[in-house]
């Protein structure tokens, strides 16, 4: 399943690249793309536990860019 999320407070493309690499290392993630220009995160995963995976993704954001966050609707 593929889901797209909006991202807030991302300061630069370099930080976006670091976060994207960190998210792609997560076990539950098949593929992740973080577009700095559109501030969109696309995540592809077969996991049943999206809430748990999103917590891990938010941790990856916090490590690189503490003020940034993923908006989950």
PQR file of N, CA, C, O and H, with PARSE charges and radii, in Angstrom:
ATOM      1  N   UNK A   1       0.838  -1.163   0.000 -0.4000 1.5000
ATOM      2  CA  UNK A   1       0.000   0.000   0.000 -0.0000 2.0000
ATOM      3  C   UNK A   1       0.895   1.241   0.000  0.5500 1.7000
ATOM      4  O   UNK A   1       1.932   1.279   0.661 -0.5500 1.4000
ATOM      5  N   UNK A   2       0.479   2.227  -0.737 -0.4000 1.5000
ATOM      6  CA  UNK A   2       1.232   3.473  -0.839 -0.0000 2.0000
ATOM      7  C   UNK A   2       0.395   4.608  -0.266  0.5500 1.7000
ATOM      8  O   UNK A   2      -0.786   4.749  -0.584 -0.5500 1.4000
ATOM      9  H   UNK A   2      -0.364   2.196  -1.274  0.4000 1.0000
ATOM     10  N   UNK A   3       1.035   5.426   0.597 -0.4000 1.5000
ATOM     11  CA  UNK A   3       0.351   6.572   1.197 -0.0000 2.0000
ATOM     12  C   UNK A   3       1.231   7.807   1.053  0.5500 1.7000
ATOM     13  O   UNK A   3       2.458   7.721   1.049 -0.5500 1.4000
ATOM     14  H   UNK A   3       1.994   5.311   0.855  0.4000 1.0000
ATOM     15  N   UNK A   4       0.573   8.961   0.934 -0.4000 1.5000
ATOM     16  CA  UNK A   4       1.278  10.232   0.802 -0.0000 2.0000
ATOM     17  C   UNK A   4       0.871  11.148   1.945  0.5500 1.7000
ATOM     18  O   UNK A   4      -0.303  11.241   2.303 -0.5500 1.4000
ATOM     19  H   UNK A   4      -0.425   9.032   0.937  0.4000 1.0000
ATOM     20  N   UNK A   5       1.872  11.825   2.513 -0.4000 1.5000
ATOM     21  CA  UNK A   5       1.657  12.707   3.653 -0.0000 2.0000
ATOM     22  C   UNK A   5       2.269  14.073   3.370  0.5500 1.7000
ATOM     23  O   UNK A   5       3.213  14.200   2.591 -0.5500 1.4000
ATOM     24  H   UNK A   5       2.826  11.749   2.223  0.4000 1.0000
ATOM     25  N   UNK A   6       1.712  15.087   4.016 -0.4000 1.5000
ATOM     26  CA  UNK A   6       2.257  16.431   3.942 -0.0000 2.0000
ATOM     27  C   UNK A   6       3.291  16.588   5.048  0.5500 1.7000
ATOM     28  O   UNK A   6       3.144  16.020   6.130 -0.5500 1.4000
ATOM     29  H   UNK A   6       0.944  14.984   4.649  0.4000 1.0000
ATOM     30  N   UNK A   7       4.339  17.363   4.772 -0.4000 1.5000
ATOM     31  CA  UNK A   7       5.429  17.600   5.716 -0.0000 2.0000
ATOM     32  C   UNK A   7       5.490  19.088   6.027  0.5500 1.7000
ATOM     33  O   UNK A   7       5.286  19.919   5.142 -0.5500 1.4000
ATOM     34  H   UNK A   7       4.458  17.824   3.893  0.4000 1.0000
ATOM     35  N   UNK A   8       5.770  19.424   7.284 -0.4000 1.5000
ATOM     36  CA  UNK A   8       5.898  20.824   7.685 -0.0000 2.0000
ATOM     37  C   UNK A   8       7.268  21.093   8.281  0.5500 1.7000
ATOM     38  O   UNK A   8       7.897  20.211   8.866 -0.5500 1.4000
ATOM     39  H   UNK A   8       5.935  18.749   8.003  0.4000 1.0000
ATOM     40  N   UNK A   9       7.716  22.335   8.120 -0.4000 1.5000
ATOM     41  CA  UNK A   9       8.942  22.853   8.749 -0.0000 2.0000
ATOM     42  C   UNK A   9      10.219  22.124   8.332  0.5500 1.7000
ATOM     43  O   UNK A   9      11.116  21.926   9.152 -0.5500 1.4000
ATOM     44  H   UNK A   9       7.205  23.051   7.645  0.4000 1.0000
ATOM     45  N   UNK A  10      10.302  21.739   7.104 -0.4000 1.5000
ATOM     46  CA  UNK A  10      11.509  21.126   6.571 -0.0000 2.0000
ATOM     47  C   UNK A  10      12.378  22.233   5.990  0.5500 1.7000
ATOM     48  O   UNK A  10      11.945  22.958   5.094 -0.5500 1.4000
ATOM     49  H   UNK A  10       9.574  21.899   6.438  0.4000 1.0000
ATOM     50  N   UNK A  11      13.613  22.368   6.500 -0.4000 1.5000
ATOM     51  CA  UNK A  11      14.397  23.571   6.184 -0.0000 2.0000
ATOM     52  C   UNK A  11      15.164  23.509   4.859  0.5500 1.7000
ATOM     53  O   UNK A  11      15.333  24.538   4.206 -0.5500 1.4000
ATOM     54  H   UNK A  11      13.965  21.779   7.227  0.4000 1.0000
ATOM     55  N   UNK A  12      15.630  22.321   4.448 -0.4000 1.5000
ATOM     56  CA  UNK A  12      16.464  22.295   3.242 -0.0000 2.0000
ATOM     57  C   UNK A  12      16.423  20.928   2.562  0.5500 1.7000
ATOM     58  O   UNK A  12      15.987  19.938   3.149 -0.5500 1.4000
ATOM     59  H   UNK A  12      15.492  21.485   4.979  0.4000 1.0000
ATOM     60  N   UNK A  13      16.880  20.896   1.326 -0.4000 1.5000
ATOM     61  CA  UNK A  13      16.900  19.662   0.538 -0.0000 2.0000
ATOM     62  C   UNK A  13      17.876  18.641   1.122  0.5500 1.7000
ATOM     63  O   UNK A  13      17.641  17.437   1.027 -0.5500 1.4000
ATOM     64  H   UNK A  13      17.234  21.701   0.848  0.4000 1.0000
ATOM     65  N   UNK A  14      18.960  19.108   1.718 -0.4000 1.5000
ATOM     66  CA  UNK A  14      19.932  18.202   2.322 -0.0000 2.0000
ATOM     67  C   UNK A  14      19.294  17.440   3.487  0.5500 1.7000
ATOM     68  O   UNK A  14      19.483  16.230   3.614 -0.5500 1.4000
ATOM     69  H   UNK A  14      19.152  20.087   1.794  0.4000 1.0000
ATOM     70  N   UNK A  15      18.545  18.138   4.329 -0.4000 1.5000
ATOM     71  CA  UNK A  15      17.847  17.484   5.434 -0.0000 2.0000
ATOM     72  C   UNK A  15      16.815  16.492   4.898  0.5500 1.7000
ATOM     73  O   UNK A  15      16.663  15.399   5.443 -0.5500 1.4000
ATOM     74  H   UNK A  15      18.391  19.121   4.226  0.4000 1.0000
ATOM     75  N   UNK A  16      16.115  16.865   3.848 -0.4000 1.5000
ATOM     76  CA  UNK A  16      15.128  15.969   3.237 -0.0000 2.0000
ATOM     77  C   UNK A  16      15.794  14.685   2.750  0.5500 1.7000
ATOM     78  O   UNK A  16      15.242  13.598   2.922 -0.5500 1.4000
ATOM     79  H   UNK A  16      16.239  17.753   3.406  0.4000 1.0000
ATOM     80  N   UNK A  17      16.955  14.797   2.154 -0.4000 1.5000
ATOM     81  CA  UNK A  17      17.679  13.618   1.663 -0.0000 2.0000
ATOM     82  C   UNK A  17      18.111  12.720   2.825  0.5500 1.7000
ATOM     83  O   UNK A  17      18.015  11.496   2.733 -0.5500 1.4000
ATOM     84  H   UNK A  17      17.404  15.680   2.014  0.4000 1.0000
ATOM     85  N   UNK A  18      18.584  13.323   3.910 -0.4000 1.5000
ATOM     86  CA  UNK A  18      18.985  12.545   5.090 -0.0000 2.0000
ATOM     87  C   UNK A  18      17.799  11.804   5.689  0.5500 1.7000
ATOM     88  O   UNK A  18      17.909  10.633   6.054 -0.5500 1.4000
ATOM     89  H   UNK A  18      18.662  14.317   3.984  0.4000 1.0000
ATOM     90  N   UNK A  19      16.667  12.490   5.789 -0.4000 1.5000
ATOM     91  CA  UNK A  19      15.468  11.871   6.344 -0.0000 2.0000
ATOM     92  C   UNK A  19      14.979  10.749   5.439  0.5500 1.7000
ATOM     93  O   UNK A  19      14.591   9.685   5.923 -0.5500 1.4000
ATOM     94  H   UNK A  19      16.578  13.441   5.493  0.4000 1.0000
ATOM     95  N   UNK A  20      14.994  10.977   4.135 -0.4000 1.5000
ATOM     96  CA  UNK A  20      14.566   9.949   3.181 -0.0000 2.0000
ATOM     97  C   UNK A  20      15.419   8.691   3.318  0.5500 1.7000
ATOM     98  O   UNK A  20      14.891   7.579   3.316 -0.5500 1.4000
ATOM     99  H   UNK A  20      15.309  11.840   3.742  0.4000 1.0000
ATOM    100  N   UNK A  21      16.726   8.863   3.436 -0.4000 1.5000
ATOM    101  CA  UNK A  21      17.610   7.700   3.606 -0.0000 2.0000
ATOM    102  C   UNK A  21      17.288   6.961   4.901  0.5500 1.7000
ATOM    103  O   UNK A  21      17.261   5.730   4.916 -0.5500 1.4000
ATOM    104  H   UNK A  21      17.154   9.767   3.438  0.4000 1.0000
ATOM    105  N   UNK A  22      17.045   7.688   5.980 -0.4000 1.5000
ATOM    106  CA  UNK A  22      16.731   7.066   7.270 -0.0000 2.0000
ATOM    107  C   UNK A  22      15.417   6.293   7.207  0.5500 1.7000
ATOM    108  O   UNK A  22      15.316   5.195   7.754 -0.5500 1.4000
ATOM    109  H   UNK A  22      17.067   8.688   5.968  0.4000 1.0000
ATOM    110  N   UNK A  23      14.418   6.856   6.547 -0.4000 1.5000
ATOM    111  CA  UNK A  23      13.124   6.184   6.440 -0.0000 2.0000
ATOM    112  C   UNK A  23      13.242   4.921   5.589  0.5500 1.7000
ATOM    113  O   UNK A  23      12.629   3.902   5.906 -0.5500 1.4000
ATOM    114  H   UNK A  23      14.500   7.748   6.102  0.4000 1.0000
ATOM    115  N   UNK A  24      14.018   4.982   4.520 -0.4000 1.5000
ATOM    116  CA  UNK A  24      14.187   3.806   3.657 -0.0000 2.0000
ATOM    117  C   UNK A  24      14.916   2.666   4.362  0.5500 1.7000
ATOM    118  O   UNK A  24      14.842   1.523   3.909 -0.5500 1.4000
ATOM    119  H   UNK A  24      14.516   5.810   4.263  0.4000 1.0000
ATOM    120  N   UNK A  25      15.611   2.946   5.449 -0.4000 1.5000
ATOM    121  CA  UNK A  25      16.294   1.902   6.223 -0.0000 2.0000
ATOM    122  C   UNK A  25      15.363   1.163   7.184  0.5500 1.7000
ATOM    123  O   UNK A  25      15.722   0.107   7.706 -0.5500 1.4000
ATOM    124  H   UNK A  25      15.671   3.874   5.816  0.4000 1.0000
ATOM    125  N   UNK A  26      14.169   1.711   7.420 -0.4000 1.5000
ATOM    126  CA  UNK A  26      13.218   1.068   8.324 -0.0000 2.0000
ATOM    127  C   UNK A  26      12.735  -0.244   7.721  0.5500 1.7000
ATOM    128  O   UNK A  26      12.487  -0.331   6.518 -0.5500 1.4000
ATOM    129  H   UNK A  26      13.877   2.569   6.997  0.4000 1.0000
ATOM    130  N   UNK A  27      12.605  -1.261   8.564 -0.4000 1.5000
ATOM    131  CA  UNK A  27      12.212  -2.592   8.100 -0.0000 2.0000
ATOM    132  C   UNK A  27      10.840  -2.619   7.423  0.5500 1.7000
ATOM    133  O   UNK A  27      10.653  -3.315   6.425 -0.5500 1.4000
ATOM    134  H   UNK A  27      12.807  -1.190   9.541  0.4000 1.0000
ATOM    135  N   UNK A  28       9.897  -1.873   7.955 -0.4000 1.5000
ATOM    136  CA  UNK A  28       8.527  -1.919   7.441 -0.0000 2.0000
ATOM    137  C   UNK A  28       8.343  -1.150   6.135  0.5500 1.7000
ATOM    138  O   UNK A  28       7.304  -1.281   5.487 -0.5500 1.4000
ATOM    139  H   UNK A  28      10.049  -1.307   8.765  0.4000 1.0000
ATOM    140  N   UNK A  29       9.325  -0.359   5.742 -0.4000 1.5000
ATOM    141  CA  UNK A  29       9.195   0.492   4.562 -0.0000 2.0000
ATOM    142  C   UNK A  29       9.788  -0.200   3.335  0.5500 1.7000
ATOM    143  O   UNK A  29      10.949  -0.608   3.339 -0.5500 1.4000
ATOM    144  H   UNK A  29      10.168  -0.253   6.268  0.4000 1.0000
ATOM    145  N   UNK A  30       8.973  -0.325   2.284 -0.4000 1.5000
ATOM    146  CA  UNK A  30       9.461  -0.872   1.015 -0.0000 2.0000
ATOM    147  C   UNK A  30      10.167   0.204   0.210  0.5500 1.7000
ATOM    148  O   UNK A  30      11.238  -0.024  -0.353 -0.5500 1.4000
ATOM    149  H   UNK A  30       8.030   0.007   2.280  0.4000 1.0000
ATOM    150  N   UNK A  31       9.548   1.391   0.161 -0.4000 1.5000
ATOM    151  CA  UNK A  31      10.085   2.520  -0.604 -0.0000 2.0000
ATOM    152  C   UNK A  31       9.542   3.804  -0.011  0.5500 1.7000
ATOM    153  O   UNK A  31       8.356   3.895   0.306 -0.5500 1.4000
ATOM    154  H   UNK A  31       8.678   1.577   0.618  0.4000 1.0000
ATOM    155  N   UNK A  32      10.411   4.803   0.142 -0.4000 1.5000
ATOM    156  CA  UNK A  32       9.979   6.121   0.618 -0.0000 2.0000
ATOM    157  C   UNK A  32      10.638   7.195  -0.228  0.5500 1.7000
ATOM    158  O   UNK A  32      11.805   7.085  -0.606 -0.5500 1.4000
ATOM    159  H   UNK A  32      11.375   4.729  -0.116  0.4000 1.0000
ATOM    160  N   UNK A  33       9.869   8.231  -0.517 -0.4000 1.5000
ATOM    161  CA  UNK A  33      10.370   9.381  -1.265 -0.0000 2.0000
ATOM    162  C   UNK A  33       9.909  10.641  -0.555  0.5500 1.7000
ATOM    163  O   UNK A  33       8.722  10.815  -0.280 -0.5500 1.4000
ATOM    164  H   UNK A  33       8.922   8.320  -0.210  0.4000 1.0000
ATOM    165  N   UNK A  34      10.862  11.519  -0.261 -0.4000 1.5000
ATOM    166  CA  UNK A  34      10.548  12.791   0.376 -0.0000 2.0000
ATOM    167  C   UNK A  34      10.931  13.899  -0.588  0.5500 1.7000
ATOM    168  O   UNK A  34      12.108  14.096  -0.891 -0.5500 1.4000
ATOM    169  H   UNK A  34      11.827  11.377  -0.485  0.4000 1.0000
ATOM    170  N   UNK A  35       9.922  14.625  -1.069 -0.4000 1.5000
ATOM    171  CA  UNK A  35      10.137  15.685  -2.043 -0.0000 2.0000
ATOM    172  C   UNK A  35      10.171  17.024  -1.310  0.5500 1.7000
ATOM    173  O   UNK A  35       9.159  17.466  -0.767 -0.5500 1.4000
ATOM    174  H   UNK A  35       8.966  14.465  -0.823  0.4000 1.0000
ATOM    175  N   UNK A  36      11.329  17.662  -1.297 -0.4000 1.5000
ATOM    176  CA  UNK A  36      11.482  18.940  -0.600 -0.0000 2.0000
ATOM    177  C   UNK A  36      10.668  20.049  -1.255  0.5500 1.7000
ATOM    178  O   UNK A  36      10.119  20.900  -0.556 -0.5500 1.4000
ATOM    179  H   UNK A  36      12.152  17.303  -1.738  0.4000 1.0000
ATOM    180  N   UNK A  37      10.583  20.057  -2.554 -0.4000 1.5000
ATOM    181  CA  UNK A  37       9.875  21.130  -3.263 -0.0000 2.0000
ATOM    182  C   UNK A  37       8.363  21.115  -2.994  0.5500 1.7000
ATOM    183  O   UNK A  37       7.751  22.170  -2.822 -0.5500 1.4000
ATOM    184  H   UNK A  37      11.029  19.366  -3.122  0.4000 1.0000
ATOM    185  N   UNK A  38       7.769  19.927  -2.957 -0.4000 1.5000
ATOM    186  CA  UNK A  38       6.327  19.833  -2.737 -0.0000 2.0000
ATOM    187  C   UNK A  38       5.970  19.554  -1.283  0.5500 1.7000
ATOM    188  O   UNK A  38       4.797  19.582  -0.912 -0.5500 1.4000
ATOM    189  H   UNK A  38       8.266  19.071  -3.096  0.4000 1.0000
ATOM    190  N   UNK A  39       6.986  19.285  -0.458 -0.4000 1.5000
ATOM    191  CA  UNK A  39       6.791  18.936   0.949 -0.0000 2.0000
ATOM    192  C   UNK A  39       5.840  17.757   1.099  0.5500 1.7000
ATOM    193  O   UNK A  39       4.895  17.790   1.888 -0.5500 1.4000
ATOM    194  H   UNK A  39       7.939  19.263  -0.759  0.4000 1.0000
ATOM    195  N   UNK A  40       6.117  16.714   0.317 -0.4000 1.5000
ATOM    196  CA  UNK A  40       5.308  15.498   0.344 -0.0000 2.0000
ATOM    197  C   UNK A  40       6.202  14.287   0.613  0.5500 1.7000
ATOM    198  O   UNK A  40       7.280  14.148   0.034 -0.5500 1.4000
ATOM    199  H   UNK A  40       6.884  16.688  -0.323  0.4000 1.0000
ATOM    200  N   UNK A  41       5.732  13.424   1.495 -0.4000 1.5000
ATOM    201  CA  UNK A  41       6.389  12.165   1.793 -0.0000 2.0000
ATOM    202  C   UNK A  41       5.498  11.051   1.271  0.5500 1.7000
ATOM    203  O   UNK A  41       4.332  10.961   1.654 -0.5500 1.4000
ATOM    204  H   UNK A  41       4.857  13.537   1.965  0.4000 1.0000
ATOM    205  N   UNK A  42       6.028  10.208   0.407 -0.4000 1.5000
ATOM    206  CA  UNK A  42       5.306   9.047  -0.104 -0.0000 2.0000
ATOM    207  C   UNK A  42       5.973   7.801   0.451  0.5500 1.7000
ATOM    208  O   UNK A  42       7.179   7.604   0.302 -0.5500 1.4000
ATOM    209  H   UNK A  42       6.975  10.281   0.096  0.4000 1.0000
ATOM    210  N   UNK A  43       5.170   6.966   1.093 -0.4000 1.5000
ATOM    211  CA  UNK A  43       5.683   5.755   1.732 -0.0000 2.0000
ATOM    212  C   UNK A  43       4.940   4.555   1.183  0.5500 1.7000
ATOM    213  O   UNK A  43       3.712   4.547   1.099 -0.5500 1.4000
ATOM    214  H   UNK A  43       4.191   7.127   1.214  0.4000 1.0000
ATOM    215  N   UNK A  44       5.705   3.542   0.812 -0.4000 1.5000
ATOM    216  CA  UNK A  44       5.120   2.296   0.339 -0.0000 2.0000
ATOM    217  C   UNK A  44       5.499   1.207   1.329  0.5500 1.7000
ATOM    218  O   UNK A  44       6.671   1.042   1.668 -0.5500 1.4000
ATOM    219  H   UNK A  44       6.702   3.549   0.881  0.4000 1.0000
ATOM    220  N   UNK A  45       4.485   0.457   1.796 -0.4000 1.5000
ATOM    221  CA  UNK A  45       4.724  -0.575   2.792 -0.0000 2.0000
ATOM    222  C   UNK A  45       3.617  -1.616   2.745  0.5500 1.7000
ATOM    223  O   UNK A  45       2.499  -1.331   2.316 -0.5500 1.4000
ATOM    224  H   UNK A  45       3.533   0.591   1.521  0.4000 1.0000
ATOM    225  N   UNK A  46       3.937  -2.815   3.186 -0.4000 1.5000
ATOM    226  CA  UNK A  46       2.951  -3.893   3.290 -0.0000 2.0000
ATOM    227  C   UNK A  46       2.558  -4.132   4.741  0.5500 1.7000
ATOM    228  O   UNK A  46       1.877  -5.110   5.047 -0.5500 1.4000
ATOM    229  H   UNK A  46       4.845  -3.047   3.535  0.4000 1.0000
ATOM    230  N   UNK A  47       2.981  -3.247   5.632 -0.4000 1.5000
ATOM    231  CA  UNK A  47       2.720  -3.425   7.053 -0.0000 2.0000
ATOM    232  C   UNK A  47       1.240  -3.252   7.382  0.5500 1.7000
ATOM    233  O   UNK A  47       0.514  -2.533   6.695 -0.5500 1.4000
ATOM    234  H   UNK A  47       3.535  -2.452   5.383  0.4000 1.0000
ATOM    235  N   UNK A  48       0.813  -3.921   8.440 -0.4000 1.5000
ATOM    236  CA  UNK A  48      -0.540  -3.747   8.958 -0.0000 2.0000
ATOM    237  C   UNK A  48      -0.560  -2.653  10.025  0.5500 1.7000
ATOM    238  O   UNK A  48      -1.616  -2.102  10.334 -0.5500 1.4000
ATOM    239  H   UNK A  48       1.403  -4.505   8.998  0.4000 1.0000
ATOM    240  N   UNK A  49       0.606  -2.343  10.585 -0.4000 1.5000
ATOM    241  CA  UNK A  49       0.728  -1.395  11.690 -0.0000 2.0000
ATOM    242  C   UNK A  49       1.261  -0.059  11.193  0.5500 1.7000
ATOM    243  O   UNK A  49       2.418   0.278  11.445 -0.5500 1.4000
ATOM    244  H   UNK A  49       1.464  -2.791  10.334  0.4000 1.0000
ATOM    245  N   UNK A  50       0.430   0.707  10.488 -0.4000 1.5000
ATOM    246  CA  UNK A  50       0.857   2.000   9.959 -0.0000 2.0000
ATOM    247  C   UNK A  50       1.128   2.987  11.077  0.5500 1.7000
ATOM    248  O   UNK A  50       2.017   3.830  10.956 -0.5500 1.4000
ATOM    249  H   UNK A  50      -0.510   0.433  10.283  0.4000 1.0000
ATOM    250  N   UNK A  51       0.369   2.894  12.175 -0.4000 1.5000
ATOM    251  CA  UNK A  51       0.575   3.824  13.290 -0.0000 2.0000
ATOM    252  C   UNK A  51       1.973   3.658  13.886  0.5500 1.7000
ATOM    253  O   UNK A  51       2.667   4.643  14.138 -0.5500 1.4000
ATOM    254  H   UNK A  51      -0.353   2.209  12.274  0.4000 1.0000
ATOM    255  N   UNK A  52       2.376   2.424  14.106 -0.4000 1.5000
ATOM    256  CA  UNK A  52       3.712   2.161  14.643 -0.0000 2.0000
ATOM    257  C   UNK A  52       4.804   2.600  13.689  0.5500 1.7000
ATOM    258  O   UNK A  52       5.817   3.159  14.108 -0.5500 1.4000
ATOM    259  H   UNK A  52       1.812   1.624  13.901  0.4000 1.0000
ATOM    260  N   UNK A  53       4.597   2.346  12.402 -0.4000 1.5000
ATOM    261  CA  UNK A  53       5.588   2.745  11.409 -0.0000 2.0000
ATOM    262  C   UNK A  53       5.684   4.268  11.335  0.5500 1.7000
ATOM    263  O   UNK A  53       6.781   4.808  11.193 -0.5500 1.4000
ATOM    264  H   UNK A  53       3.774   1.892  12.062  0.4000 1.0000
ATOM    265  N   UNK A  54       4.556   4.964  11.428 -0.4000 1.5000
ATOM    266  CA  UNK A  54       4.575   6.422  11.374 -0.0000 2.0000
ATOM    267  C   UNK A  54       5.291   7.012  12.588  0.5500 1.7000
ATOM    268  O   UNK A  54       5.911   8.070  12.481 -0.5500 1.4000
ATOM    269  H   UNK A  54       3.665   4.525  11.543  0.4000 1.0000
ATOM    270  N   UNK A  55       5.214   6.352  13.725 -0.4000 1.5000
ATOM    271  CA  UNK A  55       5.978   6.802  14.898 -0.0000 2.0000
ATOM    272  C   UNK A  55       7.476   6.711  14.616  0.5500 1.7000
ATOM    273  O   UNK A  55       8.233   7.612  14.976 -0.5500 1.4000
ATOM    274  H   UNK A  55       4.710   5.492  13.811  0.4000 1.0000
ATOM    275  N   UNK A  56       7.899   5.630  13.976 -0.4000 1.5000
ATOM    276  CA  UNK A  56       9.309   5.471  13.616 -0.0000 2.0000
ATOM    277  C   UNK A  56       9.735   6.519  12.581  0.5500 1.7000
ATOM    278  O   UNK A  56      10.848   7.042  12.643 -0.5500 1.4000
ATOM    279  H   UNK A  56       7.284   4.899  13.684  0.4000 1.0000
ATOM    280  N   UNK A  57       8.859   6.816  11.649 -0.4000 1.5000
ATOM    281  CA  UNK A  57       9.150   7.839  10.634 -0.0000 2.0000
ATOM    282  C   UNK A  57       9.287   9.205  11.300  0.5500 1.7000
ATOM    283  O   UNK A  57      10.184   9.977  10.958 -0.5500 1.4000
ATOM    284  H   UNK A  57       7.955   6.391  11.599  0.4000 1.0000
ATOM    285  N   UNK A  58       8.404   9.505  12.247 -0.4000 1.5000
ATOM    286  CA  UNK A  58       8.490  10.787  12.945 -0.0000 2.0000
ATOM    287  C   UNK A  58       9.791  10.886  13.747  0.5500 1.7000
ATOM    288  O   UNK A  58      10.369  11.968  13.851 -0.5500 1.4000
ATOM    289  H   UNK A  58       7.675   8.878  12.524  0.4000 1.0000
ATOM    290  N   UNK A  59      10.254   9.773  14.311 -0.4000 1.5000
ATOM    291  CA  UNK A  59      11.536   9.758  15.019 -0.0000 2.0000
ATOM    292  C   UNK A  59      12.677  10.096  14.068  0.5500 1.7000
ATOM    293  O   UNK A  59      13.602  10.822  14.433 -0.5500 1.4000
ATOM    294  H   UNK A  59       9.785   8.894  14.226  0.4000 1.0000
ATOM    295  N   UNK A  60      12.610   9.567  12.842 -0.4000 1.5000
ATOM    296  CA  UNK A  60      13.642   9.874  11.842 -0.0000 2.0000
ATOM    297  C   UNK A  60      13.642  11.367  11.528  0.5500 1.7000
ATOM    298  O   UNK A  60      14.705  11.974  11.396 -0.5500 1.4000
ATOM    299  H   UNK A  60      11.858   8.977  12.546  0.4000 1.0000
ATOM    300  N   UNK A  61      12.464  11.957  11.408 -0.4000 1.5000
ATOM    301  CA  UNK A  61      12.367  13.404  11.183 -0.0000 2.0000
ATOM    302  C   UNK A  61      12.982  14.163  12.352  0.5500 1.7000
ATOM    303  O   UNK A  61      13.766  15.089  12.148 -0.5500 1.4000
ATOM    304  H   UNK A  61      11.600  11.465  11.515  0.4000 1.0000
ATOM    305  N   UNK A  62      12.632  13.777  13.569 -0.4000 1.5000
ATOM    306  CA  UNK A  62      13.085  14.493  14.766 -0.0000 2.0000
ATOM    307  C   UNK A  62      14.594  14.458  14.941  0.5500 1.7000
ATOM    308  O   UNK A  62      15.181  15.421  15.434 -0.5500 1.4000
ATOM    309  H   UNK A  62      11.995  13.024  13.735  0.4000 1.0000
ATOM    310  N   UNK A  63      15.225  13.370  14.547 -0.4000 1.5000
ATOM    311  CA  UNK A  63      16.680  13.263  14.675 -0.0000 2.0000
ATOM    312  C   UNK A  63      17.400  14.243  13.760  0.5500 1.7000
ATOM    313  O   UNK A  63      18.421  14.810  14.147 -0.5500 1.4000
ATOM    314  H   UNK A  63      14.748  12.587  14.146  0.4000 1.0000
ATOM    315  N   UNK A  64      16.892  14.447  12.570 -0.4000 1.5000
ATOM    316  CA  UNK A  64      17.551  15.310  11.590 -0.0000 2.0000
ATOM    317  C   UNK A  64      17.060  16.747  11.697  0.5500 1.7000
ATOM    318  O   UNK A  64      17.860  17.683  11.699 -0.5500 1.4000
ATOM    319  H   UNK A  64      16.062  13.986  12.255  0.4000 1.0000
ATOM    320  N   UNK A  65      15.767  16.919  11.785 -0.4000 1.5000
ATOM    321  CA  UNK A  65      15.148  18.252  11.781 -0.0000 2.0000
ATOM    322  C   UNK A  65      14.089  18.287  12.886  0.5500 1.7000
ATOM    323  O   UNK A  65      12.922  18.001  12.620 -0.5500 1.4000
ATOM    324  H   UNK A  65      15.117  16.158  11.784  0.4000 1.0000
ATOM    325  N   UNK A  66      14.472  18.631  14.123 -0.4000 1.5000
ATOM    326  CA  UNK A  66      13.575  18.524  15.282 -0.0000 2.0000
ATOM    327  C   UNK A  66      12.242  19.278  15.153  0.5500 1.7000
ATOM    328  O   UNK A  66      11.253  18.862  15.757 -0.5500 1.4000
ATOM    329  H   UNK A  66      15.420  18.863  14.340  0.4000 1.0000
ATOM    330  N   UNK A  67      12.192  20.353  14.398 -0.4000 1.5000
ATOM    331  CA  UNK A  67      10.951  21.119  14.284 -0.0000 2.0000
ATOM    332  C   UNK A  67      10.031  20.609  13.176  0.5500 1.7000
ATOM    333  O   UNK A  67       8.877  21.028  13.091 -0.5500 1.4000
ATOM    334  H   UNK A  67      12.995  20.691  13.908  0.4000 1.0000
ATOM    335  N   UNK A  68      10.526  19.718  12.335 -0.4000 1.5000
ATOM    336  CA  UNK A  68       9.715  19.225  11.222 -0.0000 2.0000
ATOM    337  C   UNK A  68       8.806  18.092  11.699  0.5500 1.7000
ATOM    338  O   UNK A  68       9.074  17.439  12.708 -0.5500 1.4000
ATOM    339  H   UNK A  68      11.464  19.377  12.404  0.4000 1.0000
ATOM    340  N   UNK A  69       7.734  17.879  10.953 -0.4000 1.5000
ATOM    341  CA  UNK A  69       6.815  16.789  11.291 -0.0000 2.0000
ATOM    342  C   UNK A  69       6.015  16.363  10.077  0.5500 1.7000
ATOM    343  O   UNK A  69       5.870  17.096   9.099 -0.5500 1.4000
ATOM    344  H   UNK A  69       7.516  18.409  10.134  0.4000 1.0000
ATOM    345  N   UNK A  70       5.501  15.145  10.181 -0.4000 1.5000
ATOM    346  CA  UNK A  70       4.637  14.585   9.156 -0.0000 2.0000
ATOM    347  C   UNK A  70       3.199  14.801   9.612  0.5500 1.7000
ATOM    348  O   UNK A  70       2.853  14.511  10.757 -0.5500 1.4000
ATOM    349  H   UNK A  70       5.619  14.550  10.975  0.4000 1.0000
ATOM    350  N   UNK A  71       2.371  15.308   8.716 -0.4000 1.5000
ATOM    351  CA  UNK A  71       0.972  15.555   9.038 -0.0000 2.0000
ATOM    352  C   UNK A  71       0.178  14.306   8.635  0.5500 1.7000
ATOM    353  O   UNK A  71       0.058  13.990   7.452 -0.5500 1.4000
ATOM    354  H   UNK A  71       2.652  15.543   7.786  0.4000 1.0000
ATOM    355  N   UNK A  72      -0.356  13.609   9.630 -0.4000 1.5000
ATOM    356  CA  UNK A  72      -1.154  12.404   9.403 -0.0000 2.0000
ATOM    357  C   UNK A  72      -2.612  12.782   9.626  0.5500 1.7000
ATOM    358  O   UNK A  72      -2.977  13.256  10.702 -0.5500 1.4000
ATOM    359  H   UNK A  72      -0.259  13.865  10.591  0.4000 1.0000
ATOM    360  N   UNK A  73      -3.431  12.576   8.628 -0.4000 1.5000
ATOM    361  CA  UNK A  73      -4.852  12.940   8.732 -0.0000 2.0000
ATOM    362  C   UNK A  73      -5.662  11.798   9.260  0.5500 1.7000
ATOM    363  O   UNK A  73      -6.877  11.923   9.414 -0.5500 1.4000
ATOM    364  H   UNK A  73      -3.135  12.191   7.754  0.4000 1.0000
TER
END
